[in-house]
Amino acid sequence: MDAWGNVIGINTEMLSTSGASEGIGFAIPSNLVKTVAAQLIEHGKVIRGYLGIDVTDVTPGVASSLNEAGTRGALVNQVNADSPAQRAGLKPYDIVTRFNGHKVANGTDLQNLTGDAAPGSMAKVNVMRDGKPMSFSVTMGNYDAANTGSAAAPAAAGSGGTPKLGMTVEPLTPSLRGQLQLPDSVNGLVVDSVTPGGPAMLAGIGRGDVIEQVNQHPVNTVSGLEGQLRAMAPGKEALLLVHNSGGNIIVPVQPQP
């Protein structure tokens, strides 16, 4: 409760080493509890809206690399096939800045706002794309009806080194595609190994991931990847579109000199 006795959160967990409260706890915001309780009373279950995108927060480096310096919001990593977002025209690298008039500061904001939107309702999504503001009207889907993708397996050994990123890669062959259980829509370079403490490892890239794009350019050869890195301005972060077991994600990486 706050100082006036208003409920602002419901405790879910408290830290204690002695059995008594130590003043550190975790709580669910009261506005979320109200929404969930109302849905349970009315429907007997929680119904959440579905947009069909995977997002991350926009860091200053990512915003600068997209020529969107100062922009805050949620960066679209992946637009799921046959999803409300795809049908409306959203694309990877879009930065969602508002949803139904509400300002979006980060990925968590957008997830909460889309979850609260009723399936079948019309939502307005504002984005920044290539330095231009755009808006889309989206008919929200039902989260429970959404299907998720597949897991990946380790890649076979390869030989293509990319010293600037601290990893070795090889082209995605039909054999590797089958081994990794990758859909036909995924193309690029398979990561064979990453250098401990190198840029790729620090960015969370691992063996078996697929590098699909560098700075929004598709890459299918090691020379093509290196060419994109050489074309970058010094000090800029490279934006890699990476496919891993969780789907697609845009990863900022600081290349080595």
N, C-alpha and C positions, 0 to 999 in steps of 0.2 A: 504494500500500500504506500501511497505518497503521504505527505505531511497533513493532508486534509482527509485522510481515510478512504481515498478512492483506490479501487483495485487497478493496478497497472500491470500486474503480471502474476502468473501462477508458478510457484516453485516446482521444479522437476528434480533437482538434485542439489545437495549441499555438501561442502567439503568439511570433513571432520576426522581428526586423528585420535580424538578422545571420547567420542560419543556426544559431545556438546558442539553447538554451532560455533564456527570460527569466523562467521561473518562473510563467508564466500559461498555463493550459490549460483544456480542457473535457473532461469525462468522463461516461460513462454509469454510473449506480450499479450495483454488482455484483449486487444482488438482481434488477434488471431483466435483466441479461445472463444470469443463471442461468435465469430463466423463459423467455427467448427461446431460449436454447440447448437447453433440454429439449424445447420444442415443435418446434424444427427437427429434432432427433434422432428424435422420436416420429412427427411428422406430415409433416415435410418443408416446413412453412410455419408462420408465426405465426398462431395463432387467438386472437382477442380478443373479449371479451364486448361486448354492445351494449345500452345502456339506452334510448337514443332521446331524449335531452334535450341542449339546449345550455345551458351554464352560464357564469357569471362569478363572481369573488370577491365576497364581501359586504363592502362598505366601511362604516365607521361611519355615514356619511350615509344609505346605503340602509337599513341596519338600523333607524335612527331613523325614517325615513319609513314603514317597514313596522311601526312600533311593536314592533320586535324588538331594542331597544338591548342591546348586549353579546353578541348571537348571532353566532357564527362558523360558516362553512360555505360551501356553493356555492349561489348564487342561480340558480334555474331561469328562464331567459329564454324558452325554447320547448320544447314537448313535441311531438315529431314524430308525424304521423298514423300510426295503426295500428302504433305502436311498443310495446315491452314496458312502457315508462313510462306511456303513455296507457291501455293496457289495465288497468294496476294502479291508476290513478286519480291519478297525479301531475299537478300543474298549474303554470302559470307563476306566479311570485312565491313558490313554495315555497322554503324554505331547507333544503337537505339537510345534516344535521348528523352522520349516521352511515351507514355502508354496511357491512352484514354485521358489525356490532359495532365496526368501526374508525371512530375519530373523523375527521371531514372538516373540515379547517381552511380549505380553499379549493378553487377549481375544479380545479386540477391534481391535488390529492389524489383527488378523485372520479373524474377521468378515469383515473388509474392504477389505482384500485381496481376500477372497472367493466371496464377492459381485461383485468385479471387474472382476472375471474370467468368460469368456463367457460360457453359457450353451452348453454342447456337447464337450467342449475342454478337453484335458487331462491335469491334474494337478499332480504335484509331492508333496507329503506330507511327511515330515520328522518328526518322533516322537521318544521320549525316552520311552521305555517300560521295566519295571523290570531291569533298569540300562543298557539297551542295545539300541543303536541307530538302528532304522528301517526306511524304506521308503516304501511308497505305491503310486501306480499310480491310480488316481481317475478320472472317467469320470464325469465332473460336470453336475449337474442337473439345472433346472430352478426354481428359488425361488418362482415365482408366482404359480407354479404347486404343491408346497409342501402343505401338510395338517398338521394341528396341532391338539393336543390332547384335552382332556376333563378337566373339573373343578372338584374340590373335595368339599365334604360337611363335616360338623362337625362329629366327631366320637362319638359313644356311650360311656358311662362311663365305666371304667375298673379298675383293681386293681394292676397290676404289676409295682412295683416301681423300678426305677434305680437311686439311690441316687447320684452316681458318675456323672451322666449327668443332674440331676435335672429335671426328668420327669417321668411320669407313662405311661406304654404301655400295650398293650394286643395283642394276636395273631390275625391275620387277618382271620376272619371267613367268610363263604359265605354270612351271613347276613350283616356284615360290608362291604364286597366287593360290595354288591348291593347298600347299603346306600351311599357309597362313589363313586359309579359309576366307579370302578377301573377295568382295563382290566385284563384278566387272567394272563398276563405276570408279574404283580406286586405281590410280595409276601414278607411277613415280619411281622413287628410289628407296630400296629397303635398307634400313640401318643394320649393319653387321656387328659393329662394335662402337663403343664410345670411350673416349679417353678419360680416365679418372680425374675429376677436377676441371675438365675442359668445358668450353661453352655449352656444348650439347648436353652433357650430363647435368650441368648447373641449371639448364633450362627444363630439365625433366624428360629429355628425349632418351629412349632406351632401345635396346636391340629388338628388332622385329617391327619397330615403327616404320611407317612409310612417309617419306618426304614427298608431298604432291606438288607444292608450289614454293617458290622463294620470291618474296615481294610481289605476289599476285601473278607471277609468271610460272607456268607449268614447267617442271624439270623431269626429264626422263633419262638423262645421261649425267655422268660425273662432270664432264666438261661444261655442260649446260649450267649445272649448279654453280661451279666455280666462276663461270662467266657472269652470272647474276651477282655474285659476291664482289667481283672486281669492279662492277659497274656502280657500286654503292659509294656514296659520299663518306669520307672518313668520319668515324665516330657514330655513325648511324647504326641502329639495331636492325638486323634482318628479321623479317616476318616470315616464318615458315608455317605453311599449312601442313599439319601432320595428322596422319590417320593412325590411331592406336586402338586398343581394345575398347575404349569408351566412345569411339567415333572420331570425328574430325575436331581438331583444336588448332587455333592460331597461336604460335609460340614465338615470342620475341627472343632473339639470340644476339649477343654482342660478339661479332667475329673477332678473332685474334688478328693482330697486324700481320 
